[in-house]
Amino acid sequence: MAEHFIYLHGFASSPASGKAQAFKAHFAQRGIVLHIPDLNVPSFERLTLTAMIEAVAALVRSLPDGAINLIGSSMGGAVALHFADRLKGAEGGRVARLLLLAPALDFEANRINQLSEAGVRAWRENGWLNVFHYGENAERRVHYGLLEDMLTYDSFAVQLQQPILIYHGVHDESVDYRQSVRFAQSRPNVALRLVESDHQLLDQIETIWAEAVQFFNL
């Protein structure tokens, strides 16, 4: 039975991201299709983690029977984790392995780090936050409901049995690598690789791919 591979991009990104396309090319060289859904759902302005998880579930339902392997980058890492957890009795039960790249496990802490507590408070009061959307190469706004929805998910409470491989750069200024350290510490099924890199991990693609080949038994 065929296995399926899905790449989940990060916040304010798109299926055209550099990492997504690099992995797509690597999989294509082995004759494997890498599915890369657009997670700007239902729209970027009205983005929620719940909607992103449902988008992944819809994709999984459209795929033939077979194990699902997830690669999640930044917020896409949180999507992968919570998809496998929240839907473990349904579509998430098909997940065999997860490769997480600088996963945004604590969205609120990341926003406080970037905006300050006053900035997060202003986002709540105004209802909207202007951010640069790398997928569209333009500034876009996102509603505060995104953070409210994210707060209903606790990444550190998730307990999965599947093998999880995490790569995180120690110079990441968007997502503190210590989030991944905290997550991996008490979970024997999690392998953590801390590397000399930033949030994008673009200079680590070949290193990550080399281990991914072994991790996914390609």
C-alpha positions in Angstrom: 0.0 0.0 0.0 1.4 3.4 -1.0 2.4 5.9 1.6 1.6 9.6 1.2 3.7 12.7 2.0 2.3 16.1 2.9 4.2 19.3 3.5 2.6 22.0 5.7 4.0 25.5 5.2 4.3 28.1 7.9 2.5 31.3 8.9 2.3 34.0 6.3 3.7 31.7 3.7 2.4 29.5 0.9 3.0 26.3 -1.1 5.5 28.2 -3.1 7.9 28.7 -0.2 11.6 27.9 -0.8 11.6 24.9 1.7 8.4 23.5 0.3 9.7 23.5 -3.2 13.1 22.2 -2.2 11.5 19.2 -0.6 9.1 18.7 -3.5 12.0 18.5 -5.9 13.8 16.0 -3.7 10.7 13.8 -3.5 10.1 14.1 -7.2 13.6 12.8 -7.9 12.5 9.6 -6.2 9.2 9.5 -8.1 7.2 10.6 -5.1 4.5 13.3 -5.1 4.7 15.7 -2.2 1.3 17.2 -1.5 1.5 20.9 -0.4 -1.9 22.3 0.6 -2.5 26.0 0.9 -3.0 26.6 4.6 -4.2 30.2 4.2 -7.7 29.1 5.1 -10.5 30.0 5.1 -8.5 33.1 4.1 -5.4 34.7 5.5 -7.4 37.5 7.1 -9.6 34.9 8.9 -6.9 32.3 9.5 -7.4 29.7 12.3 -5.5 26.6 13.3 -8.8 24.8 13.4 -9.4 25.6 9.7 -5.9 24.5 8.8 -6.3 21.2 10.5 -9.6 20.7 8.6 -7.9 21.5 5.3 -5.3 18.8 6.0 -8.1 16.4 6.9 -9.9 17.1 3.6 -6.7 16.4 1.7 -6.1 13.1 3.6 -9.7 12.0 2.9 -9.0 12.6 -0.8 -5.9 10.3 -0.8 -6.1 6.6 -1.4 -5.6 4.2 1.6 -2.1 4.3 3.0 0.0 5.8 5.7 0.4 9.6 5.9 3.8 11.2 6.6 3.8 14.9 7.6 6.5 17.5 7.2 5.5 20.7 9.1 7.4 24.0 9.0 7.0 26.6 11.7 3.2 26.9 12.2 2.8 24.0 9.8 4.6 22.0 12.5 1.9 22.9 15.0 -0.8 22.0 12.4 0.9 18.6 11.9 1.1 17.9 15.6 -2.5 18.8 16.4 -3.9 17.2 13.3 -2.3 13.9 14.4 -3.6 14.4 18.0 -7.1 15.9 17.6 -8.1 13.6 14.8 -6.3 10.4 16.0 -9.6 8.6 15.8 -10.2 9.6 12.3 -7.9 11.0 9.5 -5.1 11.7 12.0 -5.0 8.0 12.8 -3.3 7.5 9.4 -0.2 9.5 10.4 2.9 7.3 10.6 5.7 9.8 11.1 6.2 13.5 11.6 9.2 15.7 10.6 8.9 19.1 12.2 11.1 22.0 11.1 11.4 24.8 13.7 7.8 24.1 14.9 5.9 27.0 16.3 4.7 25.1 19.5 3.8 28.2 21.5 2.2 30.7 19.1 1.3 33.2 21.9 4.9 33.3 23.2 6.2 33.8 19.7 3.9 36.8 19.1 4.8 38.3 22.5 8.5 37.9 21.6 7.9 39.7 18.2 5.3 42.2 19.2 5.8 42.6 23.0 2.9 42.2 25.4 1.7 45.7 24.5 1.7 44.8 20.8 -0.4 41.7 21.5 -2.8 43.8 23.6 -3.1 46.3 20.7 -3.8 43.4 18.3 -6.7 42.3 20.6 -8.1 45.8 21.0 -7.8 46.7 17.3 -8.9 43.3 16.1 -6.3 43.2 13.4 -2.6 42.8 13.0 -0.6 43.8 9.9 2.1 41.3 8.9 4.2 40.8 5.9 2.9 37.8 3.9 5.9 36.2 2.3 3.7 34.1 0.0 2.1 37.2 -1.5 5.1 39.5 -1.1 2.9 42.1 0.5 1.6 43.3 3.8 -1.7 41.7 4.9 -3.8 41.8 8.0 -4.9 38.9 10.1 -7.7 38.9 12.7 -7.2 38.4 16.5 -9.4 35.3 16.3 -6.3 33.5 15.1 -4.6 33.9 18.5 -7.9 33.1 20.3 -8.2 29.9 18.4 -4.5 29.0 18.9 -5.0 29.3 22.7 -7.4 26.4 22.6 -4.5 24.1 21.6 -1.7 23.1 23.9 1.3 21.6 22.0 3.0 20.6 25.2 0.1 18.5 26.3 0.1 16.4 23.1 1.1 12.8 23.5 1.7 10.9 20.3 3.2 7.5 19.8 4.5 8.0 16.2 8.2 8.8 15.6 8.8 12.5 15.5 12.0 14.1 14.1 12.5 17.8 14.9 15.1 20.1 13.4 15.5 23.6 15.0 18.1 26.3 14.5 19.7 27.7 17.7 19.8 31.1 16.1 16.0 31.1 15.4 14.6 34.6 16.2 11.0 33.7 15.3 10.5 30.5 17.3 12.7 30.0 20.3 14.5 26.6 19.9 13.9 25.9 23.6 10.3 25.2 22.7 11.5 22.1 20.8 13.8 21.2 23.7 10.9 21.3 26.1 8.7 19.2 23.9 11.4 16.6 23.2 12.6 16.2 26.8 10.0 13.8 28.2 9.1 12.1 24.9 11.2 9.1 23.9 9.6 9.0 20.5 11.0 12.4 19.6 14.5 12.9 18.1 15.7 16.6 18.3 18.4 18.0 16.1 19.7 21.4 17.1 21.6 23.0 14.3 23.6 26.2 13.6 21.0 27.9 11.6 18.1 30.4 11.7 14.3 30.0 11.5 14.3 29.3 7.7 16.8 26.3 8.0 17.5 26.8 4.3 21.2 26.1 4.7 20.3 22.8 6.4 18.0 21.4 3.6 20.5 18.8 2.4 21.3 17.7 5.9 17.6 17.4 6.8 16.9 15.6 3.5 19.7 13.0 4.1 18.1 12.1 7.5 14.6 12.3 6.1 15.5 9.6 3.6 16.3 7.3 6.5 13.4 8.5 8.7 10.8 7.9 6.1 12.4 4.7 4.8 12.5 6.2 1.3 
